[in-house]
Amino acid sequence: MHDSNGSPVEVDVTIGRTPKRAASAKVLQVLLTEEAPAIREAVTEMIERDGQARVAFGTDSEAAALRELGATHYDVAIVDLRLREGSGFGVLRGLQRRHADTLVIVLTNYAMPAVREYCAALGATRFLDKSSEFDKVPALISDWARRRGI
């Protein structure tokens, strides 16, 4: 499909309409740390749906996330606290030291007040209960990008 100028236009074939973001708009780069492969896949599909963000790196390992954070800047980090190797708390500490301007969303099943407070102390921007607030992630990313003029 092409626009009126003859330029190609990306079409989302699953719903039959063009994405909400223009092709020239910045695509936010996302680091996703999540233990469960099925949830990593679901989060990826959910946030990439409108073309505004792209999961550039996904892992279930604290060490892999920290290596990646040492080499690459991310606009958004989505962090589960329970990981196959290490924990999300270590990822939060790495983000706090190296990426203070990154939107950091903790998405976890451990939504107790003390855990929420500790994550905030480690620099988490938002804290979501995976079981009841999972679907809020795309709106948080969109709102954050809009406030920053991205």
N, C-alpha and C positions, 0 to 999 in steps of 0.2 A: 504494500500500500504506500502511496506517496501523497504528500501534501500539495497545496496549490502551486508551490514553487518547484515541484518535481523532486523534492528531497524525500528520502525514505522516512516513514513514520513507523515506529514500533507499535504493534497491536498485541494486546493480551488476548490470545486465542481462547483462553479458558472462560472468559466472560464476554468476549467479542467487542471490547471497546479499547480506546487508546489509554495508556497510563496517564495518571494525573500530572506527572512531572514532565516538563519539556526535555527533549533529548540533550539540550545544552546545559541544563541545570546540574549543579554539583551533586554527585552521588555520594552519600555519606558512607564512609568505610567503617565496618563493624567488626569488632573482635567478640566472638561468642565462646564463652567457656561454660560447658554444660556436660554433665556426666552421661546422661541418657541419649543415645543416638537418635531415637524417635523424637525426643523433645528438641534436640538440635535441629533436626530436619523441619519440624513444625514451626519453630521460631524463625528459621531461615525463610521458609515459604511465606510466613505471615509478614515479615518486615520487608521482604523483597517484592511483594505483590504490586506496590504502586511505583516502583522504580526509584524511590527516593533514597533507599539505603541498600547496601550490599554486604553480605557477610563475606569479608575478605579472608578471615581466618577463623576456624572453629576447632576447638579442642576439648578434651576431657582431662587435661593435665595442667597443673599449676606451672611446672617447669617449662612446658612448651609455650604457655601463655606469656610467661615472663621473658623467655627468649625472644618471642615475637614482639613484645612491647619494647624491648631493648633495640630493636631494629626498625620498627615501623610506628608511625603515628596513626592513631585511630580516632575518629570523631566520636564514636559510640563504643562502649564496652558493656556487654550483658554478661553478668557473672552469677553462676550458681555457686552456692557455698560448698556443696558436697561434690567432689570431683573424684575421678578414678585414682588419680595420683595427686597428692597435696590437697590444698583446699582453696576455696574462693577468697578466704581472708588474706592469703599470701598474694593473690592476684590484686586484691584491693590495695594492699600496701605498695605493690609495684606501680599501680596506676597513680596512687597518691604522690609518689616520689617523682614520676616521670611525665605524667599526663594530667596535670591539674585542670586543663581546659576540656577534657573529655567528658561527655555525658556518661555517667556510670550508673547502670541499672542493675540492682541485685534482684534476681528472680529465683526464689527459693521456696522450699516447703518448710523452712525453719523460720516462721514469721513471728517468733516471740518478741515482746517488747525489748528485752535486753539485747537480743541479736540485732534487732533493727537499730538500736542506739549505737552498738559497737560498729556496725557497718557505716553509719553516718559519721562516726568519729574517724573512720578510715577513709572518708571522702566519698562515700556513695551518694550520688545525687538523688536517686529514687530507690525505694525498696518495695518490691511487689511480692505478694504471696502467690506462688505458682499455681496453687489450686483454685484460687478465686479471682486473680487479677492478671492472669496470663495474657488476655486479649488487649490489655491496655498499652502494651509495649509500642505498637506502631504510632498511636496517638502521642505518647510521650516523646518519641523521636521527632515526629512532625512538629509538635509544639516547640521543642527545644530548637530545631532548625529555623523555624519561623522567627522566634525571638532573636536569633543570631543573624537573621537576614540571609540565611542559606537557602 
